[in-house]
Amino acid sequence: MYVRERDRSATFAVADVVGHGVSAAMYAGMLRSTLDAARRRDPDPRRLIGELLDGIDFFDPPRGATLFYAHLLCDGRVRYFSAGHLPVLWLTRQGRVRRLEATGLPLSTFFRDRPYEIGEIRLDAGDRLLAFTDGIPEAMDPAENEFGLDGVEKSFAAGAKLAPGAVLASLLEEVERHAGGRPSGDDSTLLIVERGRAG
């Protein structure tokens, strides 16, 4: 997450590159550098997605990535795009969970001419967003049952009164318990963002 001092807005992103190992890590590093350079020039999602798509020639087909990117403004508005990423969960202070679905296809040289919609929501004080990669919902138990998006959503909602760090710890514990000690077959990344209360 990055905070802009001049307007107190913040940007955050979660990405998942296709593949594993050293080559995937290399692509992830290049994507991060490209995203960061675009964000520094202008964090607005509509302008940023165009620049990002122009800068991903390093993705040799069929390489690509999913990405959720958001710009949180000081009035609580969140402007975002989701390039084929898993739904991001929005937990309101009333305890209701909504899913922010993908607004376009994954980042790839195959798809860069396709349009991306820009979503916008408004967070009230105490509202939270949870972004994650597929290692979380795809964690398997010994009977080959996935933890699933419903499992993530249920755990996220159950921790509504916990501090953000405690929510993440609790969710990871539930995933590990579900897996019954089996190693994860994919990366597991979690990011929680909460709009604070003024003063």
N, C-alpha and C positions, 0 to 999 in steps of 0.2 A: 504494500500500500504506500502511496506517495501523497503527501499533503502539500498543497500550494500555499505559501505564506501570504501572497498578496490578496487572495480572495477566500482563503480558508476552505477551499474545496479539496476533495480527495479523489484519487483514482485507485482502482484496484483491479486485478485480473487473476484468473486461474486458467491455465492451458494444459493440454495433454497431447503430446506429440505421438504420432503413430510409430510403433516399434519399441524396441528395448535396447539396452546396452549402450556402448560408446557412441554409435552413430546417432541414436535417438537423443542422447545427451548433447551432442554437438548441434543438432538441429534445434533443440530447445534453447541452447545458448544464443544461437543466431536469431531465433524468433524473439527472445527477450530483448536483445540489443535493438532490433528493428522496432519493436513496440515501444521501448523506452525512448528512443530518439523521436518517434512520432508523437509520443505523449508530451515530451518537453516542448515541442513546437506548438502544439495545440491539443489539449486533452478532450476536446469535444468528440464524442463517438462518431458522428456523421463524417467529420473531416478525417478523423484518425483511421477509420476502416478503409477509406480510399487509399491513403498513403501506405497503410500496411499491406494491402493487396498488391500495390505497385512494387513492394520491396521483398516479396517472398520467392523470388526466382531461385533462391538456394534450395527450395524444396523440389528435388527431382521426383517426377512421378514414379510410383504412386504415393510418395511421402506427403504428409500434411499434418494438420493439428486441429483440435477443437480449441476454442477460446471463448471465455466469458470476460468481457471488459465493461467497466462501469465508471461513471463520473458522478460522484456524490457532491451536490451543491449545498451551500450553507443553509438554504431554506428547506432541506430535506428531500428535494427532488433528486432522483437517480435516473440518469440517462445511460442506456446500455445497449450493447448488442451481444448476441450469443451466436458464435459461428459453430453451429453443430454441437455445442456443449450440452452436457447433461443439465436437466432443469436445476436452476438455483432456487432455493427455498426461502420464502419471505414469511417470517413469523411476526404477526402484529402483536401489540401489547395486550390485545384482547384474547390472544391465544389461537387465532386462526392462521392456518398455513396455506399459502398460495405457491404455485410453481411458476417460475419465470422460464418459459419454454424457449427453445432456439429460435432466433430471428433470421437465420440464414444457414447456408451449408458450411461444412468445415473449411478451414483455410487450405487452399490447394491451388496450384496453377491451373488445374482443370476447371475450377469454379469461379475464378476471379472476375469474370464478366457477369456473374449472377448478382441480383440486387440483395442488399441486406437492410432489413427494417431496423429502425432505432426504437427501442422501447423506452417508456418513461413511467415511473411510479413515484409516489411521494411517501417517504418514511416519516412516521410520527416519532416523537421521543420514546425510546424503549423498543422500537421495532428492530428486528434483526434480519440479516441475510446470511445464508449458509451456502457456500460454493464448495464443490468437491470434485475429485476425479473418480473414474469408474472402479478403481480398486476398492472403494467403500461399498457401493451397492452390490458389486459383483462378488464379494467375499462369500465363499461356499462353506456350508456346514458338511459334516461327514456324509450326509445323505445327498449331497450335491444340490442343496437348496440355496439360492442366493439370499443374501441379507435384504436386498431389494430397495427400491426407492421408498416404498411404504415403510420399511424398517428405519431408514434414515429419517424420514419425516416424523415418525412416531417418537424416535429418540430425541430429535431436535425439539419437538413440542413439549416433551416431558421435562426438558431442562429449562423451561422458560424462566424460572425463578433463580437459576444458578448464574454465577458470573460467566462471561463468555469462555474464559479458559477452562472452567470446570465443565462446561457443555461439551467442548471438544474432547476433553479427557474421558468423560462419561461415554460419549459416542464411540470413541476408539475402543474402550473397554467392552462395549456391547458387541462391536464387530469382532473383536478377538474371541469373545465368549461364543458367539455364533459359529465362528470358524473352528472352534474346538481344538485350538493349537495348530491347525494347518497353516503353513506359510501362505502369504498372499501371492496370487499370480500376477498382480499388477501394482503399479504405484498407487499409493493412498495419500492424497493431499486434501486438507480441509482448511477453509478460511471462513471465519465468522466476522461480520461487520455489524456493529450496533450504533444506531444514532443516539447520542447522549442527550442529556437534558441541559438546557441553557443554565449557566451559572453554577 
